[in-house]
Amino acid sequence: MTTAPPTAPLGPDSDLSEVFELAQQLRVDSVRASTSAGSGHPTSSLSAADLMAVLMTRHLRYDWAAPDNRAGDHLIFSKGHASPLLYAMFKAAGAIDDDELMTTYRRSGHRLQGHPTPVLPWVDLATGSLGQGIAYGVGIALAGRDLERLPYRVWVLCGDSEMAEGSVWEALDKAGQHRLANFVALVDVNRLGQSGPTELEWDTAAYARRVEAFGCRALVVDGHDLAQIDRALTVAADGTGPTVIVARTVKGRGVSEVADKDGWHGKPLPEDMAGRAVAELGGVRRLAVRGPVPPAAGDTGARPGDGTAGPVELPRYEVGDEVATRVAFGAALTALGARPEVVALDAEVGNSTHSEDFRKAHPERFFQTYIAEQQMVAEAVGMAVRGFRPYATTFAAFLTRAHDFIRMAAVSQVTLSLCGTHAGVEIGADGPSQMGVEDLAMMRAVLGSTVLYPSDATSAAALTAAMADLDGISYLRTTRGAYPVLYASGETFPVGGSKTPRRSEDDAVTLVGAGVTLHECLAAAEELAADGVRARVVDLYSVKPVDTDTLVRAARETGALVVVEDHHPEGGIGEAVLSALAPGGHRPAFAHLAVTGLPGSGTTEELLDEAGISRTHIARAARELLDR
């Protein structure tokens, strides 16, 4: 295998014939790396090599030696399966060497993973769940223009298969709405997906019409004509508006044995075929790239947290006043606006979730995504990547739509806060389509997440503020209805803790609740007390991490637990309690009351009772445990 001698680094003034040689090098290295690893997506990499060669040589303003330069452009591989191409670019830029590419790609314990993640300093966020990169790119572009006020551009490479994802069009709609002139998507229209032709195949005109319908400029090019690509990238960066370059390409370009042939998606070339491919592509090269240089970081733009942070004065509530936790969340979020890194995002329900309170006080840091929950979370992720503290809020039921974005945010090790309001059957007459009864399970399963469920306004305000200093993804579950304030202002609510608002030395049973069911537990305890039965009540406001010590103590001292939740039994508070007790072998008498059927419309009281989680059912379950 012949290796060409090194030459001077390519740069913005390099001739396109030299850029072509770089594209061939990217192809060669994509083939070599995937064949060496025994897995990967070389054909998906070959189709986009010309696009990326022109971009990194002439248009991507990025300092590979200083990835933290805040003024540098951002490159997102939405088609993360084309990681051989991305890593070949890293090699050409001098960020990694050939040995790392050839001996660690897709190997256990190494950073060149099958799909890119931020373990690499040149990668903003994890991709590979298709349809997400454009959405994240819009979030970063918004942060750059509206929050940081920096001149960087965001470039996103997409596959044509992922253009069937609705999240792509949510994102392009927002790019068009915001006129994001710093946002450019490049669509690699190579016609072939994983299991056959894509929906539109090579109908680039159809892609262009759709892009323009969402308010973005479409530029159609031959994705292997370097001059056309260069002109399109130049136009895309003219500051006119968001641009989508629709590039007709050939999957497997440059390797005649696989070019435009079905059945080669996600398959490395066998060694003999790889050898022929490398020869056909002109052999191994050692070209280096030094593309356009971004402005020096210096003091350019606004950094997250710039400005004088005022005091965060949380709202105060009187014990006994009836206040909804969603109202307290909105008031606390508004108070947190004194911290300039805090931003808020809404999915057009801010008048119900009370995130609109933040908008009234801090409009410059409030972002409306309308009914586009996936895009709301994606924008939050993009802003978090840039160092901001986003709070994204909608009804708990509707956050389920964005679950894959939340999951991938955890893979990216992003820090952000989510609030789901109108949880459970408690919401009443709106019916089951509006009732979040799966959200605790969803959020508990997210890697490294924190899940909080306040029962009154004081705890809701305190926990909203606590999330601003938590790492990872945190979730606050709030309730629609107004309930009595239980705790005095200034009371502390450490994450991983709990409260025990009712306790005695003679307790025979422990009632565990959170949110609305805590109030039902307190009422049930009164009913039991009238019968001479003392009941302890635990407010499990921290669902993950859970207060194991308090639960173990309650199990040991009372011997019986009734756990009540306005949620399906799977994955919620009951399972959190059992998971806390199991390692120590604690096996108290146990009853778990949860929403097991399909609720309908009705009053809060009717629906709690029909679901079997009302005070009457709690008291009955406690008596049955004690009668065993």
Buried (B, 14 or more C-beta within 10 A) or exposed (E): EEEEEEEEBBBEEBEBEBBBBBBBBBBBBBBBBBBBBEEBBBBBBBBBBBBBBBBBBBBBBBBBEBBEBBBBBBBBBBBBBBBBBBBBBBBBBEBBEBEBBBEBBBEEEEBBBBBBBBEBEBBBBBBBBBBBBBBBBBBBBBBBBBBBEBBBBBBBBBBBBBBBBEBBBBBBBBBBBBEBBBBBBBBBBBBBBEEEEBEBBBBBEBBBEBBBEBBBBBBBBBBBBBEBBBBBBEBBBEEEBBBBBBBBBBBBBBBEEBBBBEEBBEBBBEEEBBBBBBEBBBBBBEBBBBBBBBBEBEEBBBBBEEEEEEEBEBBEBEEEEEBBBBBBBBBBBBBBBBBBBBBBBBBBBBEBBBBBBBBEBBEEBBBBBBEBBBBBBBBBBBBBBBBBBBBBBBBBBBBBBBBBBBBBBBBBBBBBBBBBBBBBBBBBEEBBEBBBBBBBBBBBBBEEBBBBBBBBBBBBBBBBBBBBEBEBBBBBBBBBBBBBBBBEBEEEBEBEBBBBBBBEEEBBBBBBBBBBBBBBBBBBBBBBBEEEBBBBBBBBBBBBBBBBEBBBBBBEBBBBBBBBBBBBBEBBBBBBBBBBBEEEEBEBBBBBBBBEEEBEEBEBEBBBBBBBBBBBBBBBBBBEBBEE
